[in-house]
Amino acid sequence: MSLCGGYVAYGGGNSWLPTDFVVARAADLTPVRCVTGHGKAVGVFSAWENGFASGSADRTVRLWDWESATCHAVLPLRGLVRGLTCSRDGRHLTAAGGAVIHRYAAPPVAESGHHHVKTGDLRGHTKRVDCLELTPDGTRLASASDDGTVRVWDTATGTELRVFHPKLGPLHWIAFAPDGLTLAFSSQKGHVGLLDMDG
């Protein structure tokens, strides 16, 4: 959903078949446009103030604005894109393809001329990363993986701060509380847990 609450983007489908995604009005889910751009299913989105990113089974992340169907940039990855998150101002983007988390400097479309620069990789997971989430203040990044761990990183330095191993098998979705002090996670086996970020 756009940060202003006006739009929502959604996609899905079989990961090996080409698919479009839809931009709709958030108030009543009335479609505004159907967007073609990825070669395979779109499985993850992340929004910033002036636009959003989409991640796909075609191993790319693409940058868009809410008002048009124009693709402003394409970031190629080595694996299916399952984890994706952007800072609120759009200046920083992280994406996971396989077990590696890639970091990019991605200034807002209107200011950058659509340029993007890779700033490094975060390595530590031993299996694919399924979800990425930033704290509300953007200072920490959490990642959940099929290796059964949740890892927390410093976004300024890329340093791994903490590793949680709940011993529940592959972990999927994660979400920070609004104060950034609690992290919720879910497992492939159906567990839901909470992690204390302040401990």
PyMOL commands that set and color helices and strands:
alter all, ss='L'
color gray80, all
select helices_A, chain A and resi 109-112
alter helices_A, ss='H'
color red, helices_A
select strands_A, chain A and resi 7-10+21-25+31-35+42-47+51-56+60-65+71-76+81-86+92-97+100-105+117-122+129-134+140-145+150-154+160-164+171-176+182-187+192-196
alter strands_A, ss='S'
color yellow, strands_A
deselect
rebuild
show_as cartoon
